[in-house]
Amino acid sequence: MMKKIDRFMVWFRTEQGDIKELNNFFWGISLLFERLLNEKYEGKKIKFININLGTSQLYEEKTVIKLNHTHYYNGHLNYNGVFEKSKLESLSVEEQTAYVWNKIYEAMLECSKIINNEELKQAVIYAYTEGLKIDLNTDFKVIEIYFNFNEVIYSASVVFSFKEDGIYSKLSISNEGVVVHELNIDKTVLGNEYFLTIYKSINIQDNILILKGRSEIKYLPLKIDLNDIFRNK
């Protein structure tokens, strides 16, 4: 399915500039909202959505930047909102995630209203609700295949997980939604967008699972003998 919204990002700023640590830490939440928006949105294509969350001091000192301002031009949608840095820092990780999720929701509802895009509004409500249903779990699959082993159908997928200390990739093998085997593959720092592009395909040949990807990644292709995995299952 072709994406109708190419990119969605949340940016955190103070009067001194971007807060790179927060931008990277909540990147997984940005990607989750983007994926859920694209599940529902059927309106005119949007190239980029930027939700800029600044401190109150930013708007007081940089008066050229207008609070609660929405700008939409040539497929680029920008919104300037506010967040309380001290409050955010006082919360647990789970509370921080919920706080940012609600900020995104409020901002996107305002954006859809200002640009008079009902399809976007409905997609925003859908994304917000569906995200809560999965407890704002930012894990996502990039590749998935189904295969038959000993007359049982399994799925094999590459899953990215966003943790406090980085982004992890893992190979997950499941049967009817139940994970029967997981293998940690790699890890990188938060914010590394290239990491999400390195895996390209999964194939099964003679009971050998082969994960292929970018040629510059030394451990690829990764080969796993399914007989070894299922020997003790």
N, C-alpha and C positions, 0 to 999 in steps of 0.2 A: 504494500500500500504506500503510495506516494505521500510524503509529509506535506501538510498544508502550512505548518509553522516550522521554519528551518532551524531557528535557534531561539533559546530562551535562557536568560541569565539574570541572576540577582547579584547586585554589586553593593558593597558596604563602603561608606565613605565618611570621613571626618573632615574638618576644615584643613587638615594637613594632607589629605589625599586618600587614595584607596587603602582599605584594610585588606591586604592580600591574604592574610591568614583566614579571615572570615569568608572571603570570596571562595577560597579553595575548600574550606571546611564544609560549606553548604553547597558546593557544586553538585553533589549527589542529589540534593533536594531540587535544585534547578532542573537537572536532567529528568527527575521523576515527574515534575510538573509538566515539562515539555512532552514527555511520552504520553502522559494521560490526556493532555490537551489534544494531541494528534489522534488519539483514539476516537474523539468525539467531533472535533472541529471540521466543518464542511463549508466554511465561508471562503472569502477571497484569500489567496495566499499571503502570508506574512513572512518576510525574510528574517526579521530579528526582533525580539522583544527584550528590552532592557528594563528591569525594575531596579531603580537606583534608590537605595535606602541610606539616607544621610542622617547624621546627628543634628539636633537643633542648633548646635553651635555652627555647623556648616552653613545653614541657611541664614543665620544671623551675620556671619562674617562675609559670606560670598553672596551678596544680595542679588547678583546677576542670575543665580540659580534659584528658581522659583519652586517653593514647596507645593506639593499636590498639583504639579503641572504635568499635563499629558501632551506629548507631541507625536504626531503620526504623519510620515511623509515617505512616499515611494517604498512602501512595504516595511518601513522601520518604525517601531512603536517604542516610545520611551516614556517612563513615568518617574517622577521624583517624589519619593515618600520619606517618612521619618522613622527612626528606630531609637530606642533608648539603650545606648551602649552599656551603661552601668547595670541596667536591669538584665540585659542579655547575658552579661558575664556572671551574674549572680545565680543563674539558673543551671539546673542539671542539663546534660546533653539532650535527654528526651524532652525536657521543657523548652530548651533552646530551639529544637527542631519544630515543635508545635508552635512556638512563638513566630518563627520565620514563616512557617506554612500559612498561618493566619494573616501575616503581613502581605504575603504574596496574594492570597485570596482577596483581601480588601483592595489592594492596588489594582488587580486585574479586573475586578468588578467595576471599579471607577473608570479604568481605561475603556472597557467595552461600552460603558455608558457614554463617555465623552465622544468616542468615534462612531457611536450609533451602530454597533456591530452585535446584533442579537445572537448570531451563531457563535461568536466568541464568548458572549455572556453565558450561554448554555454550556459551552465546553469548559469554562472556568468553574462553574458549579459542579459539573461532572468530575473534573480533575480533583477538585478539593475534596469532594465526598468519597471518591474512590481511593484517594490517598489515605484518608482516615480509616477506611475499611481494612487496609493492609498495614495499619499501624505505621505509616510513613516509611515502609521498608524500601530502601533505595537499591537493593540488589536487582540486577537485570541480566537477561540472557542476550547474547549477541549472535550465537549460532546454536542450532538444534537440529538433530536428525533422529530418526527412529530406526531401530534395527531389531532383527530376530536372532535370539541366541537360545539354543536348546528349546525351541518352540515357544519362547516367551518374548513378548514385545517390550523393548526398553527404549528409553530416550537418552541421548547423550548431548550435553550442552556445555557451553562455556558461560560461566556466570561471573559477573563483576560484583564485588562487595565493597562498599564504602565504609571504612572504619575510622576511628579517631586518629589512628597512626598511619593511615595510607589506604590505597586502593589495592585490593587483592583480586587475583583471577584464579578460578578453580574449574576443574572439570567435574561435572556432576552427571551421574548415571542414575536414572529413576525408572521405576515400574509403577504405572497407574498413579503417578503423583508422589510416590514414596521414594525417597532417596535411598539407594542401596549401596552407593559408593561415591566418595568425593576425594578428589586429589587436588591439593593446593599446587598451583602452577608457578605463580610469580607475584610480585608486589612492587608498587611504586609509590611515589609521594602523591598526596592530594593535589589535584589540579593538573595532572599530567594527561592532557587530552590525547596525545599520541598513543598512550598505553591502550586506549579503547579501540584502536584500529589495527592492532598487530595480528589478531587471529582471523583467518579467512575461511577455513572449511574443516569439517570432520568427515572422514571416510572410514569404512570398514573393509578390510581386505584380508581374507583368510583368518578371520577372528582376531585380527590386529587392528586396533583403533589408531587412526593416524590424524593428528591435529596439525594442520598446516597454517602458515602465516607468513609474515614478512621475512624475506631472506636474510635481513641483517640481524634477526633474533637468533642467537647461537643455538638455543635448545630446540628450535623448530626445524624440521617437523618432529613432533613428539609422538613416539610410538608406544602403545600400551597393549599388552597381550590380555585379551578378554578372558582367556582360560585361567590366568593367574588371579584375576579379579573375582571370578565366580567359582573358583575351586572350593572355597570354604563357605559359600553362601547356601 
